[in-house]
Amino acid sequence: MAKKTAPEAGSEQKVMTKYDLKMEKRRKQKEKDKRQEKITKIVFSVIGIALVAAIVISVALSIITKQTALKGTYIQVGDHKITRLEYDYYFNSTVNAYLASMSAYMPVEYLGLDTTRDFAEQQYSEDLTWKDMFDQMTVEQIKQMKAMTDDAEKNGFTYDDTEDYANVIEQIETGAADQGVSVSEYYKIAFGNYATAKNIEPFAKDSLLANAYYQDLLEKNTPAEDEVKAYYEEHKVDYDKVDYRSYVFTTGLDAEASEEEVAEAVKKIKADAEEMADARRKGTDFNELCSKYASEEAKANYEDPENDFSLSEGRYRSSIPSLAAEWLYEDGRKSGDITVIEDADSNRYYVVEFINRYFDEEDNARISNVIASDIVAEYRNGLVENYQVTDTKGNLNYLTIPVEDISSDEDISSDEDASSNEDASSDDNGSSDTEE
């Protein structure tokens, strides 16, 4: 018979009551909760540290970015280290000037540019984005500015900018008022995110100095009278003005007209134009003839005694439709000559009568300015050649494109071409050089 195993002395097990089991379970849960609380504190402590670090890093990066923009080198032009602040000043000034000048001829959207979008995301040409194009213009502007201010200092040129700078400030304040923003906000809109009245003052004054120096050079290179006369003799066609009468016949058809309809309409207006020219040669009043062929809406223009609507006076060649200009400026043209000119590309016929061609002595000043401008531009371009661009950080994408691949006919010079006669188009008195 097997022996029963008896418990050893002192090792007797305690019998666990329901109460004991409940308390033991509570004790274990408390220990578990303490461990979880400790873990949670550690986790949140780490997260808190990470958040603080992220905030500190964000603020630090913002400060670093700003300091880099204000003091770091964005590009180098010659010996001049250009900060992002200064670059943005010239970039924004260049863009604003370009858009203002182009809007005088056409709405900005016709350029294919959306000013609300990033310029770098819009193509200006096959090779360049609009940002590339504006960068190229900006760099040329900076090169010219540095060349002129350096040369002014080298030659001891002095200039009191007090009044002119006050005018700049006044224009900025007016611009802010017009846009309904604060002056400080306007500085950022007009000149870049980091621009303030204080930190762009040197750049604005440099611009004034360069312009004043340029004007001084123009005065010093004013040509003599015989030089002006000689220049005119070589460029008569650009400076002579003409007086003439004209009327244009159009088909009045829309783009959906058939070829047969267009051909028939062209045939008719050609016959009308020749009939009008013949009647004028026989002495019929020009405006009376215009009224005869004009639409009902346009008749009143030629019947107004206060406005000789068919007459154009003092017009430069550049402001006249090219086909008419070619005939008007032919050698030997004399008063009373009349012709019918076909514009096959536009399905038009012009009846044109020559009155007079002459030189306005007031244009001597204009020619003088052209001669001086050419001399100064050549001098300035010689200076600019010494100002090479260094773009070690790769901020200027257009510099990576081979020159032969860049096809841009934009004029990147900051100076007005004084030889241009485009302003002569403002002399248009509303004659029928344009379609009725």
C-alpha positions as semicolon CSV with decimal commas, in nm:
position;residue;x (nm);y (nm);z (nm)
1;M;0,000;0,000;0,000
2;A;0,144;0,334;-0,110
3;K;0,219;0,592;0,147
4;K;0,045;0,928;0,140
5;T;0,278;1,218;0,092
6;A;0,237;1,455;0,381
7;P;0,327;1,820;0,356
8;E;0,654;1,917;0,508
9;A;0,658;2,126;0,820
10;G;0,635;2,502;0,742
11;S;0,522;2,457;0,378
12;E;0,155;2,441;0,438
13;Q;-0,038;2,631;0,155
14;K;-0,287;2,898;0,245
15;V;-0,637;2,852;0,116
16;M;-0,738;3,160;-0,105
17;T;-1,077;3,293;-0,028
18;K;-1,284;3,493;-0,279
19;Y;-1,183;3,810;-0,101
20;D;-0,815;3,724;-0,129
21;L;-0,852;3,656;-0,500
22;K;-1,026;3,990;-0,551
23;M;-0,756;4,185;-0,369
24;E;-0,479;4,004;-0,557
25;K;-0,643;4,092;-0,887
26;R;-0,673;4,458;-0,779
27;R;-0,305;4,465;-0,681
28;K;-0,194;4,331;-1,018
29;Q;-0,417;4,581;-1,205
30;K;-0,269;4,869;-1,004
31;E;0,083;4,760;-1,093
32;K;-0,020;4,734;-1,459
33;D;-0,176;5,083;-1,452
34;K;0,140;5,227;-1,298
35;R;0,353;5,068;-1,570
36;Q;0,117;5,205;-1,841
37;E;0,119;5,553;-1,685
38;K;0,496;5,551;-1,682
39;I;0,507;5,444;-2,047
40;T;0,250;5,711;-2,141
41;K;0,450;5,983;-1,965
42;I;0,763;5,878;-2,149
43;V;0,582;5,874;-2,487
44;F;0,422;6,213;-2,438
45;S;0,747;6,351;-2,310
46;V;0,917;6,239;-2,632
47;I;0,633;6,380;-2,843
48;G;0,650;6,708;-2,655
49;I;1,021;6,731;-2,714
50;A;0,966;6,657;-3,085
51;L;0,698;6,928;-3,112
52;V;0,916;7,184;-2,943
53;A;1,204;7,084;-3,166
54;A;0,984;7,115;-3,477
55;I;0,870;7,461;-3,375
56;V;1,224;7,569;-3,299
57;I;1,347;7,428;-3,629
58;S;1,063;7,598;-3,821
59;V;1,135;7,933;-3,660
60;A;1,506;7,883;-3,710
61;L;1,460;7,797;-4,078
62;S;1,240;8,103;-4,124
63;I;1,505;8,321;-3,963
64;I;1,782;8,156;-4,163
65;T;1,583;8,196;-4,487
66;K;1,524;8,562;-4,416
67;Q;1,884;8,625;-4,316
68;T;2,002;8,444;-4,628
69;A;1,773;8,658;-4,840
70;L;1,893;8,976;-4,673
71;K;2,264;8,899;-4,648
72;G;2,349;8,583;-4,844
73;T;2,474;8,585;-5,203
74;Y;2,202;8,491;-5,452
75;I;2,411;8,560;-5,763
76;Q;2,726;8,760;-5,830
77;V;2,757;9,026;-6,099
78;G;3,113;9,136;-6,156
79;D;3,251;9,203;-5,808
80;H;2,905;9,270;-5,667
81;K;2,741;9,006;-5,448
82;I;2,368;9,033;-5,507
83;T;2,137;8,924;-5,225
84;R;1,796;8,773;-5,283
85;L;1,649;9,097;-5,147
86;E;1,827;9,305;-5,410
87;Y;1,757;9,055;-5,687
88;D;1,387;9,051;-5,602
89;Y;1,382;9,431;-5,611
90;Y;1,510;9,437;-5,968
91;F;1,310;9,130;-6,072
92;N;0,979;9,275;-5,954
93;S;1,062;9,616;-6,097
94;T;1,144;9,456;-6,432
95;V;0,825;9,250;-6,439
96;N;0,607;9,546;-6,342
97;A;0,767;9,772;-6,602
98;Y;0,735;9,506;-6,872
99;L;0,369;9,438;-6,802
100;A;0,289;9,810;-6,785
101;S;0,457;9,878;-7,118
102;M;0,295;9,581;-7,292
103;S;-0,053;9,659;-7,158
104;A;-0,036;9,988;-7,347
105;Y;-0,061;9,783;-7,666
106;M;-0,267;9,479;-7,570
107;P;-0,427;9,304;-7,269
108;V;-0,170;9,105;-7,073
109;E;-0,359;8,779;-7,130
110;Y;-0,288;8,813;-7,503
111;L;0,077;8,754;-7,419
112;G;-0,011;8,405;-7,300
113;L;0,083;8,497;-6,944
114;D;-0,127;8,439;-6,633
115;T;0,006;8,678;-6,369
116;T;-0,172;8,483;-6,092
117;R;0,035;8,169;-6,160
118;D;0,400;8,085;-6,106
119;F;0,601;8,227;-6,397
120;A;0,825;7,918;-6,387
121;E;0,527;7,699;-6,483
122;Q;0,442;7,894;-6,798
123;Q;0,631;7,873;-7,127
124;Y;0,748;8,196;-7,288
125;S;0,912;8,014;-7,578
126;E;1,016;7,662;-7,664
127;D;1,327;7,694;-7,449
128;L;1,234;7,951;-7,184
129;T;0,966;7,987;-6,921
130;W;0,838;8,334;-6,838
131;K;1,054;8,326;-6,525
132;D;1,359;8,249;-6,738
133;M;1,278;8,542;-6,964
134;F;1,226;8,780;-6,670
135;D;1,544;8,647;-6,506
136;Q;1,737;8,725;-6,822
137;M;1,596;9,077;-6,835
138;T;1,662;9,128;-6,464
139;V;2,026;9,022;-6,486
140;E;2,086;9,257;-6,779
141;Q;1,923;9,535;-6,578
142;I;2,150;9,466;-6,279
143;K;2,459;9,452;-6,500
144;Q;2,377;9,789;-6,653
145;M;2,295;9,937;-6,313
146;K;2,620;9,823;-6,152
147;A;2,826;9,928;-6,453
148;M;2,678;10,278;-6,454
149;T;2,696;10,338;-6,078
150;D;3,054;10,210;-6,063
151;D;3,153;10,432;-6,354
152;A;2,979;10,730;-6,197
153;E;3,179;10,682;-5,878
154;K;3,500;10,628;-6,072
155;N;3,452;10,955;-6,260
156;G;3,354;11,154;-5,952
157;F;2,994;11,210;-6,060
158;T;2,780;11,346;-5,779
159;Y;2,405;11,377;-5,763
160;D;2,160;11,504;-5,501
161;D;1,879;11,248;-5,497
162;T;1,674;11,415;-5,221
163;E;1,393;11,545;-5,440
164;D;1,381;11,249;-5,675
165;Y;1,377;10,997;-5,388
166;A;1,096;11,190;-5,222
167;N;0,902;11,150;-5,546
168;V;0,968;10,775;-5,538
169;I;0,828;10,752;-5,185
170;E;0,524;10,955;-5,290
171;Q;0,459;10,720;-5,582
172;I;0,482;10,418;-5,353
173;E;0,237;10,570;-5,107
174;T;0,001;10,653;-5,392
175;G;0,031;10,297;-5,523
176;A;-0,054;10,157;-5,180
177;A;-0,358;10,383;-5,154
178;D;-0,475;10,287;-5,503
179;Q;-0,456;9,917;-5,417
180;G;-0,611;9,962;-5,075
181;V;-0,318;9,813;-4,882
182;S;-0,075;9,941;-4,622
183;V;0,251;10,096;-4,739
184;S;0,453;9,814;-4,580
185;E;0,241;9,555;-4,759
186;Y;0,277;9,743;-5,086
187;Y;0,656;9,727;-5,061
188;K;0,632;9,348;-5,052
189;I;0,385;9,339;-5,341
190;A;0,595;9,571;-5,555
191;F;0,949;9,466;-5,464
192;G;0,948;9,120;-5,303
193;N;0,862;8,936;-4,981
194;Y;1,148;9,081;-4,781
195;A;1,123;9,441;-4,901
196;T;1,077;9,727;-4,658
197;A;1,108;10,103;-4,697
198;K;1,447;10,093;-4,526
199;N;1,615;9,794;-4,687
200;I;1,536;9,879;-5,051
201;E;1,633;10,245;-5,019
202;P;1,993;10,180;-5,139
203;F;1,867;10,004;-5,454
204;A;1,617;10,278;-5,534
205;K;1,886;10,542;-5,492
206;D;2,127;10,343;-5,709
207;S;1,864;10,345;-5,982
208;L;1,826;10,720;-5,951
209;L;2,203;10,766;-5,961
210;A;2,242;10,548;-6,270
211;N;1,967;10,738;-6,450
212;A;2,113;11,075;-6,354
213;Y;2,456;10,965;-6,475
214;Y;2,305;10,841;-6,801
215;Q;2,137;11,179;-6,855
216;D;2,465;11,353;-6,781
217;L;2,640;11,142;-7,044
218;L;2,366;11,226;-7,294
219;E;2,422;11,597;-7,239
220;K;2,796;11,561;-7,274
221;N;2,751;11,379;-7,605
222;T;2,503;11,622;-7,761
223;P;2,592;11,636;-8,133
224;A;2,665;11,953;-8,331
225;E;2,407;12,089;-8,576
226;D;2,596;11,960;-8,880
227;E;2,596;11,608;-8,730
228;V;2,219;11,629;-8,681
229;K;2,169;11,744;-9,039
230;A;2,391;11,469;-9,176
231;Y;2,202;11,207;-8,976
232;Y;1,870;11,337;-9,108
233;E;1,992;11,317;-9,467
234;E;2,065;10,947;-9,414
235;H;1,733;10,876;-9,240
236;K;1,483;11,104;-9,409
237;V;1,223;10,835;-9,447
238;D;1,215;10,788;-9,068
239;Y;1,173;11,155;-8,982
240;D;0,979;11,311;-9,269
241;K;0,607;11,351;-9,205
242;V;0,327;11,332;-9,460
243;D;-0,024;11,470;-9,494
244;Y;-0,267;11,256;-9,692
245;R;-0,628;11,149;-9,732
246;S;-0,747;10,792;-9,735
247;Y;-1,045;10,566;-9,739
248;V;-1,053;10,188;-9,699
249;F;-1,298;9,952;-9,863
250;T;-1,366;9,622;-9,685
251;T;-1,586;9,327;-9,779
252;G;-1,774;9,329;-9,449
253;L;-1,793;8,950;-9,461
254;D;-1,738;8,730;-9,158
255;A;-1,489;8,444;-9,134
256;E;-1,748;8,184;-9,234
257;A;-1,806;8,333;-9,581
258;S;-1,736;8,101;-9,872
259;E;-1,454;8,158;-10,120
260;E;-1,708;8,246;-10,386
261;E;-1,870;8,507;-10,161
262;V;-1,532;8,657;-10,075
263;A;-1,423;8,668;-10,439
264;E;-1,745;8,840;-10,543
265;A;-1,721;9,094;-10,260
266;V;-1,355;9,170;-10,339
267;K;-1,443;9,225;-10,702
268;K;-1,711;9,475;-10,602
269;I;-1,497;9,679;-10,359
270;K;-1,217;9,694;-10,616
271;A;-1,461;9,843;-10,868
272;D;-1,590;10,088;-10,604
273;A;-1,236;10,193;-10,509
274;E;-1,140;10,260;-10,870
275;E;-1,464;10,447;-10,926
276;M;-1,398;10,665;-10,621
277;A;-1,038;10,739;-10,727
278;D;-1,153;10,836;-11,075
279;A;-1,425;11,066;-10,936
280;R;-1,171;11,233;-10,708
281;R;-0,935;11,295;-10,999
282;K;-1,223;11,473;-11,170
283;G;-1,261;11,705;-10,873
284;T;-1,530;11,555;-10,649
285;D;-1,473;11,633;-10,278
286;F;-1,294;11,347;-10,099
287;N;-1,520;11,346;-9,791
288;E;-1,826;11,359;-10,012
289;L;-1,706;11,046;-10,187
290;C;-1,629;10,879;-9,854
291;S;-1,981;10,950;-9,738
292;K;-2,117;10,794;-10,057
293;Y;-1,943;10,462;-9,999
294;A;-1,950;10,454;-9,617
295;S;-2,195;10,248;-9,414
296;E;-2,493;10,426;-9,262
297;E;-2,320;10,428;-8,922
298;A;-2,003;10,583;-9,064
299;K;-2,156;10,846;-9,293
300;A;-2,179;11,103;-9,013
301;N;-1,800;11,097;-8,973
302;Y;-1,753;11,243;-9,320
303;E;-2,037;11,492;-9,292
304;D;-1,905;11,657;-8,973
305;P;-1,778;12,008;-9,067
306;E;-1,568;12,024;-8,749
307;N;-1,374;11,708;-8,826
308;D;-1,204;11,633;-9,158
309;F;-1,225;11,261;-9,102
310;S;-1,046;11,143;-9,415
311;L;-0,745;11,368;-9,353
312;S;-0,428;11,247;-9,177
313;E;-0,168;11,512;-9,096
314;G;0,185;11,498;-8,964
315;R;0,211;11,121;-8,978
316;Y;0,541;10,935;-8,960
317;R;0,595;10,641;-9,190
318;S;0,593;10,398;-8,897
319;S;0,237;10,499;-8,804
320;I;0,089;10,443;-9,152
321;P;-0,033;10,108;-9,292
322;S;0,273;9,967;-9,465
323;L;0,124;9,939;-9,816
324;A;0,006;10,299;-9,809
325;A;0,333;10,418;-9,655
326;E;0,535;10,255;-9,931
327;W;0,343;10,454;-10,194
328;L;0,334;10,782;-10,000
329;Y;0,712;10,785;-9,945
330;E;0,812;10,705;-10,299
331;D;1,052;10,958;-10,450
332;G;0,885;11,204;-10,682
333;R;0,547;11,183;-10,515
334;K;0,362;11,513;-10,570
335;S;0,056;11,681;-10,425
336;G;-0,271;11,554;-10,573
337;D;-0,142;11,208;-10,667
338;I;-0,415;10,948;-10,613
339;T;-0,394;10,571;-10,615
340;V;-0,585;10,252;-10,536
341;I;-0,387;10,007;-10,324
342;E;-0,480;9,641;-10,290
343;D;-0,431;9,464;-9,957
344;A;-0,480;9,107;-10,073
345;D;-0,404;8,953;-9,733
346;S;-0,693;9,138;-9,570
347;N;-0,925;9,166;-9,871
348;R;-0,913;9,546;-9,864
349;Y;-0,863;9,829;-10,106
350;Y;-0,730;10,172;-10,010
351;V;-0,793;10,495;-10,194
352;V;-0,506;10,725;-10,098
353;E;-0,436;11,086;-10,198
354;F;-0,094;11,240;-10,132
355;I;-0,091;11,601;-10,005
356;N;0,253;11,683;-9,868
357;R;0,581;11,545;-9,731
358;Y;0,804;11,758;-9,509
359;F;1,049;11,772;-9,217
360;D;0,944;11,926;-8,887
361;E;1,236;12,125;-8,743
362;E;1,128;12,027;-8,394
363;D;1,251;11,677;-8,477
364;N;1,609;11,805;-8,471
365;A;1,598;11,760;-8,094
366;R;1,473;11,408;-8,144
367;I;1,755;11,326;-8,384
368;S;2,006;11,483;-8,147
369;N;1,884;11,257;-7,871
370;V;1,909;10,951;-8,095
371;I;2,270;11,028;-8,183
372;A;2,364;11,090;-7,820
373;S;2,176;10,778;-7,706
374;D;2,363;10,562;-7,957
375;I;2,696;10,696;-7,831
376;V;2,607;10,646;-7,464
377;A;2,459;10,301;-7,527
378;E;2,778;10,190;-7,698
379;Y;2,982;10,327;-7,407
380;R;2,759;10,157;-7,150
381;N;2,765;9,826;-7,337
382;G;3,142;9,838;-7,329
383;L;3,129;9,872;-6,951
384;V;2,876;9,592;-6,914
385;E;3,104;9,344;-7,092
386;N;3,324;9,344;-6,782
387;Y;3,038;9,235;-6,554
388;Q;3,020;8,858;-6,573
389;V;2,742;8,668;-6,396
390;T;2,829;8,396;-6,144
391;D;2,544;8,164;-6,049
392;T;2,706;7,906;-5,822
393;K;2,374;7,808;-5,658
394;G;2,192;7,746;-5,987
395;N;1,926;8,011;-5,940
396;L;1,924;8,117;-6,306
397;N;1,800;7,836;-6,526
398;Y;1,832;8,034;-6,851
399;L;2,212;8,030;-6,814
400;T;2,208;7,652;-6,864
401;I;2,048;7,686;-7,209
402;P;2,291;7,729;-7,501
403;V;2,271;8,084;-7,638
404;E;2,193;7,961;-7,989
405;D;1,883;7,781;-7,853
406;I;1,736;8,095;-7,701
407;S;1,511;8,276;-7,945
408;S;1,388;8,601;-7,791
409;D;1,330;8,928;-7,969
410;E;1,247;9,118;-7,651
411;D;1,444;9,435;-7,588
412;I;1,603;9,398;-7,247
413;S;1,746;9,747;-7,239
414;S;1,608;9,975;-6,970
415;D;1,647;10,283;-7,185
416;E;1,387;10,405;-7,430
417;D;1,489;10,377;-7,793
418;A;1,470;10,740;-7,884
419;S;1,475;10,657;-8,252
420;S;1,140;10,484;-8,232
421;N;0,856;10,665;-8,399
422;E;0,584;10,451;-8,246
423;D;0,453;10,745;-8,049
424;A;0,359;10,901;-8,379
425;S;0,060;10,673;-8,388
426;S;-0,095;10,896;-8,125
427;D;-0,131;11,157;-8,398
428;D;-0,402;10,944;-8,558
429;N;-0,701;11,174;-8,601
430;G;-0,944;10,895;-8,666
431;S;-0,920;10,886;-9,044
432;S;-1,029;10,577;-9,226
433;D;-0,687;10,410;-9,222
434;T;-0,858;10,156;-9,004
435;E;-1,154;9,943;-9,088
436;E;-1,487;10,109;-9,035
